[in-house]
Amino acid sequence: MDISTKNIQAPPPAPEPSAAEHKRAARGATRPGDRIFLGLSRGSGVLLLVIMAAIAVFLTYRAYLAISKDQGNFLTTFEWNTNVVPPSFGIAVLAFGTIVSSIIAMVIAVPIAVAIALFLTHYAPRRLSGPIAYVIDLLAAVPSIVYGLWGALILVPHLTGLFSWLNDYFGWTGILSWDGGPPRSLLTVGILLAIMILPIVTNVSREVFRQVPRMHEEAALALGATRWEVIRMAVLPFGRSGVISASMLGLGRALGETMAVATVLSPDFLIHGSLLNPGGGTFAQNIASKFNEATEYGRDALIASGLVLFVITLLVNGAARVIIARRKEYSGANA
């Protein structure tokens, strides 16, 4: 049967949104559920800022009580005597040990973690990458005290050969000279911290590399690129911001690690020219070892050192955000 289409009319066009509807859409959610979710989200953000501000105010107040009575220079004094009259303490050794051990950990862990992540995502077969990734995930769940016991009982005794080799071939630098003492030094701490942060950096980097658009890799292969050239030109630029974020997460744990460092380090309040000789200290290790026996004033002094660690952490995260912001063209949202 022949049906004419002359009487068939097109549906009327949708009405244009009114100015009021545009304003409501610009203001945000219009449905009750959306408004509730928006309120909870904003409240969570505001609550986080309030908590951070409260922590900063508490640390600053207690630090002021301690520093106002300090007879030494808080930034340059090489001692920690808070139970004597007048008290004298400083954070020079703690800041040096914290930063140096964290840098050593990052130098060791980040290249290895990125290499493992690339292997799992672009080289290893599926039946092999799964078990390896599972083992790495388990390493991230190991408590820090277990790492500390392993470091004290296994790692420290077996570093004698490495320290002797470094002293024989690089001792002339002074930084890697060794006087034969127990290997409970900042280098030992850095190696242990590298092992601890390796799972964090690996897991985050692996997930970032998995998000690389397949079209980018296929286009590079179609142009005749080798697998390494694909990784260098497509994978690494795309995942650079993610690797930086993963590194900052690892650095945050390295800066604040307590029990593992306290277990393997022989602390003192001297800055040694060699990374192999025992001695040094970190903020977290010093707070953990002295807090129970400290007086009320001594605890204020420890809180003052905690304030410095808090500021260092904020500066590190701020620097990471600046670096990531400069790499927006490689973010996943713009792929």
Secondary structure, DSSP 8 states (H G I E B T S, - for coil): ----STT-----------HHHHHHHHH---SHHHHHHHHHHHHHHHHHHHHHHHHHHHHHHHHHHHHTT-SS-TTT---EE-SSSS-EE--HHHHHHHHHHHHHHHHHHHHHHHHHHHHHHHTS-HHHHHHHHHHHHHHHTS-HHHHHHHIIIIITGGGHHHHHHHHHHHGGGSTT---S--S-SHHHHHHHHHHHHHHHHHHHHHHHHHTS-HHHHHHHHHTT--HHHHIIIIIHHHHHHHHHHHHHHHHHHHHH--HHHHHH----S---S-SSSS----HHHHHHHHTTT--HHHHHHHHHHHHHHHHHHHHHHHHHHHHHHTTGGGSGGG-
